[in-house]
């Protein structure tokens, strides 16, 4: 199966940009064409520009969305509305991709994901009712997979029904029923349970008929009444050529039920669209078929996943959380599909209304494809031993932990696919939280500064009464009242004309131009009232008052003159009379300083969130042990914090008072003893991917820790290019002879072995730098030397070169019994670690585990001190480290070595019977990698 893997955040951002671009460019061409693109947008804009309140106009869901855009200040900003719609739709897709735990898209989900920005650009990058639905989808996608989360999902759908469109309440009920039907478990008898698409079709038919019957019982109307009633209007008949009409006439309630079932099925198999023989409807029909047929298949796969939850065969099982998420993502669109069969009036608007559902379908289909792909790579139960799975025994646990690196790596391949991107992005936000705070503070300051620089504006309001001549006849009086209400909108239009502004300028002798005064005046009224309000906004409070009163007077005179000119006055036309003069406003109407500060803070915070996520996505440096284990498949055996002692001297005094770093090396020593207990490695190479990752420090201190515990240890400096052991240990170690002289045949082992003050520790320095380090380390003589040392000492610790710059380390790794791989916190990148792991795996090295070096005791203190592998002058490195070290205090001491070992043994994390979790054999006092993420 074709598969695309990438960061869901990156992909959703790219698709969002595509949606914005398509919405801004293509809609100008297609608006008003192909079945009425832009009809909804025109209606919404007309409501927002009306002098009447959107609520008073009574346009239902159109009024709700008009108030939404007006509240955001987008009544006259269609471009901003386009960008907002595209962003909200793309955000829904991005959240869905994050919730499914990464992007593993097969053919179908990939096509749906790529089609999503096209649909969003066409249908949501404008004034549209679907933007509110996408906001609801975002809430649904974010909710946890527990009972509370499901309750919030249902409540969200009910809120959409109460505040937006009533049929969303029906969607809520259908969602609950679909979740119940899909979650019914089936008994397994050893055979795979094949997904039954027919069962899903029958479920859709049954629920459609049930919903139709409920409508007939509740309202006394046919199930398809609401659709047919909308389509009976003459305007709909004349302007819409894609109305969904009745297919068959039968007695009620059977007739309505049959027709809604047929309508629902025709969305899945859109024969009526295809039969129109129009290229537009043919394309729409194909899109509908692709969307809903795959939705039905995914629902069948969801039912199958629930049916395999209790299977005794591991290959049959599907993660419960994954199944629940897939069920939620598919149940909402299916519930909406059934409601579309009940209420959708025409084929032309059906795809627009379904667009917010597509992100959920992308997630559901992707999860179904992931499960299908997973099943393809495991044998069927008939090919497996017909026994239920038994719990792993302790010895099996240990063998799993001590597998060769190649086997362990293959086991973690699927683990990487399950990466929790939601937790990853939350970690990014926590790590770079200061960006969010800085953005919010900067935005608030900008909002405050902008408000301070803006010219204050004052708004004054005068009111006029719209009336008609008195009449003793009640019928005439009623007609006059209706006439007055009808004329309010006309008078509001006159109030915004240049003619009125010209009269005001002449009346007050203003210096402002007619256009400027016209922009100051606006009129508004509530429907079903006979009161017209004139609002004037000006930089001077007194001027605003004067213009408002003058405008009221002049408007009344203009209406009177117009009535006289047209002869309407004799027939009892409506007239205007000022009744509430404007007063001098005390407080400015703008700028709204507090509002601007809040808007600036929110906008700045959002920019900070984007910056933090972008920084996290582009920052490939490793800060999390889980990420190390995902990349390498290796357990973490130690974590070494940065301390003053290590920063200044690189080696610790294990005989003195306990310090944190010494305790961590003791934990590493303890964990090392429990690795591969049956074949305990005695010759251990310590290496890293790149220079300056702390491998020499780890090698030297590990040797000292082992010697301090009574082991006989030989520390060998096998870094023949940039040796550090002699510099770190000091004690006047000789470097004139060493490993290189032995490998060159110029000295014997006992002639180059040196003793240090630490009891039980011997050292072989690197010796003179040879011209051919790789040839010497790859020679038979080097292997023989290690075998000899392994017989003489309990442990041989080798400080090897970094893996990536040179090949020396891989030669040493193949000759050693095991390898410890050091990873520098917040310095080693995931690419470097992956390549290092791959290089060691290719030569068959037995990598025991990883050691995280230079991890901060507190994540915020990281970077103030450091120690590491120096390819530059050692003296310069030490001087620099001493300067940096002066800014931080030593860490507090941890538990003693004995308690660490006892903790390791009692917890079973490393010894026989231990847990096989991915955390590796680490002591209980080791700081968690999660605290540094």
Secondary structure, 3 states (H helix, E strand, C coil): CCCECCCHHHHHHHHHHHHHHHHHHHHHHHCCCCCCCCHHHHHHHHHHHCCCCHHHHCCCHHHHHHHHHHHCCCCCCHHHHHHHHHHHHHHHHHHHHHHCCCCCECHHHHHHHHHHHHHHHHHCCCCCCHHHHHHHHHHHHHCCCCHHHHHHHHHHHHHHHHHCCCHHHHHHHHHHHHHHHHCCCCCCCCCCCCCCHHHHHHHHHHHHHHHHHHHHHHHCCCCCHHHHHHHCCHHHHHHCCCECCCCCCCCCCHHHHHHHHHHHHHHHCCHHHHCCCCHHHHHHHHHHHHHHHHHHHHHHHHHHHHHCCCCCCHHHCCCHHHHHHHHHHHHHHHHHHHHHHHHCCEHHHHHHHHHHHHHHHHHHHHHHHHHHHHHHCCCCHHHCCCCCCCCCCHHHHHHHHCCCHHHHHHHCHHHHHCCCHHHHHHHHHHHCHHHHHHHHHHHHHHHHHHHHHCCCEEEEEEEEEEECCCCCCHHHHHHHHHHHHHHHHHHHHHHCCHHHHHHHHHHHCCCCCHHHHHHHEEEECCCCCCEEEEEEEECCHHHHHHHHHHHHHHHHHHHHHHHHHHCHHHHCCCEEEEEECCCCCCCCCECCHHHHHHHHHHHHHHHHHHHHHHHHHHCCECCCHHHHHHHHCCCEEEEEECCHHHHHHCCCCCCCCCCHHHHHHHHHHHHHHCCCHHHCCCEEEEEECCCCCCHHHHHHHHHHHHHHCCCCEEEEECCCCCCCHHHHHCCCCCCCCCHHHHHCCCCCHHHHCEECCCCCEEEECCCCCCCCHHHHHCCHHHHHHHHHHHHHCCEEEEECCCCCCCCHHHHHHHHCCEEEEEEECCCCEHHHHHHHHHHHHHCCCCEEEEEEEEECCCHHHCCCCCCCCCCCCHHHHHHHHHHHHCCCCCCCCCCCHHHHHHHHHHHCCCCCCCCCCCCCCCCCCCCCHHHHC
